[in-house]
Amino acid sequence: MSKKIVIGLTGQTGAGKTTVSKFAEELGCYIVNADAVAKEALAPGSECLKRLADFFGSDIIDDSGCCRRKLLAKRAFSDKEKTAVLSGITHPWIISKSAEYIRDGLEKTDIVLFDAPQLYESGGDSLCDIVIAVTAPEEVRLQRIMNRDGIDRSAALLRINAQHNEDYYTSRADHVIDGSMERDSVRRKIGSVIGDLRKGDKRPEQ
């Protein structure tokens, strides 16, 4: 491969991104998980949390310095304008921190996979050379979300309906992986993509 590569991985909740990420890691890719970075954004003492407290109220931080996540969510999601403020504060911080981890990863291996459900919304795709979208039928995603999070069907539907439709992800991606396939098929698919990258072929599959 002529240069090191950053892969963006995105898709709807329950589609199978975690499985794809796991297989990519087995193939020697360095994984940067945006959800894990997002947790750091709300860690005690973080600059991001301080900025959120300035806007949403100092009481979103408890006496021990931890974020009162439910209180923050209640205020941040009370209307679209406040939700936009939340994204405007957290997304740049998460992308900046993720970029640091990506640079670290590129020093250790040839391919970094950036697993980011909100890759496009956050502008995280600007960090990536190619993007893989993971898809799965709605019923498959519903069952996975219910099993994964221990919630009922109506709650799972709310999470699904809060996201963009499948085309939002697939229309911008270089590769699409059907996360509802058998695990071995998913493994072969991501293996094929990574193998082509290591040979220098970044062209999307037709």
C-alpha positions, 0 to 999 in steps of 0.5 A: 500500500502506497500510504496509510489509510483511515476508514470511516465506519458508519450506519444506523444503530443495530446494523452491525458496525461493532461486528465489522469493527471487531473483524477489522481489528482482527485483520490488524486495523487500529480502531478508534471508537467515537462513542468511547471518545464521546464518553471522554467528552463528559468526563470530570474536568474535561473542557467540553463538560465545562463548556456544556455547563456554561450553557446548560447550567452548572448543576449538570455537574454534581458535587463529585465533578461528574456529569448528570447525564439525564439532566443534560439530556433533558435540557439539551433535547428540549428543543432543536436549538438546544440540541444544535448547541449540544452538537456544536459543543460536543462534535468539534471536541470529539472530532479533535480528540478522535483525530489525535487517536487516529494519528496515534493509530497510524504510527502503529499500523497501516489502517485505522478504522474510525467507528462513528455513528454520526460520522457525517453529522459531526464532519468526521468524514473529513478525517477519512480516506474512504467510508464504509456504511453498514446496513441491515433491514429494520426488523433485524435492527429492531431485534438487535437493539431490543436484545442489546439494550434490554428495551421493548419494541416501541423504545427501539423504534424511537431510536431507529426513527431518530436516525437518518434513513439508510440512503443517507449513509449508503449514498455517500459511502465508498463501500456498503456491507450488509450487516444482516449476513452470516458472520462469516460472510461479513468477515469475508466482506470486510476482509476483501475491502481491507485486502484491496486497500492494502493492495492500493485499490480504493475504488468502491465496489460496484 
